[in-house]
C-alpha cells in the first residue's frame, strides 16, 4: 500500500537473526530481509543495528525521502538477539 500510493513512511525491521523460535534463515530464503523492499517497489537498505551512527544516517536519508514526497523506505537493522522471545 505504501509503495503503491507513495506514502511518506519509513519502515524499520529489527533483524535479530531469529523468528519466534528458529533462526531467520529457516523462515526466509532471502539473503537479507531488507531486499524484500524490492518486491514491494521501495528503496531499501541494511545497516548494522549496533552502529548508532549508521542507524542515524540511514534514518536521516529515509526521513528526507519521506519529507520530500519520494515515498516509503525499508531499513533493516541487523543485530543480535540478547534475550529470549517471551
C-alpha positions in Angstrom: 0.0 0.0 0.0 2.7 2.5 1.0 4.7 2.0 -2.2 1.6 1.9 -4.4 0.5 5.3 -3.0 4.0 6.8 -2.4 3.2 7.2 1.2 5.8 9.1 3.2 6.7 6.2 5.5 9.9 4.8 7.0 9.7 1.1 7.8 12.1 -0.3 10.4 12.8 -4.0 10.5 14.8 -5.2 13.5 16.5 -8.4 12.4 17.9 -10.1 15.5 18.5 -13.2 13.3 15.7 -15.1 14.9 12.0 -15.5 14.3 9.8 -16.6 17.2 11.7 -19.8 17.8 14.0 -20.6 14.9 16.8 -18.8 13.0 15.7 -16.4 10.3 17.5 -18.5 7.8 14.9 -21.2 8.3 12.0 -18.8 7.8 13.2 -16.9 4.7 15.2 -17.8 1.6 16.1 -14.1 1.1 19.7 -13.2 1.5 18.6 -10.2 3.6 15.3 -9.0 4.9 16.0 -5.5 3.5 15.8 -6.8 -0.1 12.2 -7.6 0.4 11.7 -3.9 -0.1 12.5 -4.5 -3.8 9.5 -6.8 -4.1 7.3 -4.0 -2.7 8.8 -1.4 -5.1 10.5 0.7 -2.5 14.2 1.6 -1.7 15.8 -0.4 1.0 19.0 -0.5 3.0 20.5 -2.8 5.5 22.6 -1.3 8.4 24.5 -2.6 11.4 21.8 -2.2 14.1 24.5 -1.9 16.7 26.1 1.1 15.0 24.2 4.1 16.2 25.8 6.4 13.5 24.8 4.0 10.7 21.3 3.8 12.0 21.1 7.5 12.3 22.4 8.1 8.8 20.0 5.6 7.2 17.1 7.1 9.2 18.0 10.6 8.1 18.2 9.6 4.5 14.9 7.7 4.6 13.2 10.6 6.5 14.3 13.1 4.0 12.9 10.9 1.2 9.6 10.8 3.0 9.6 14.6 3.7 10.2 15.4 0.0 7.4 13.1 -1.2 9.6 10.3 -2.6 7.7 7.6 -0.9 8.5 4.8 1.6 11.8 3.3 2.5 12.6 0.0 4.3 15.5 -0.1 6.7 16.7 -3.4 8.1 18.7 -3.1 11.4 20.9 -6.2 11.5 21.6 -7.0 15.2 21.7 -9.8 17.7 19.2 -11.4 20.0 20.1 -10.6 23.6 17.3 -12.5 25.3 14.5 -15.0 24.7 11.4 -14.2 22.8 8.9 -14.1 25.6 
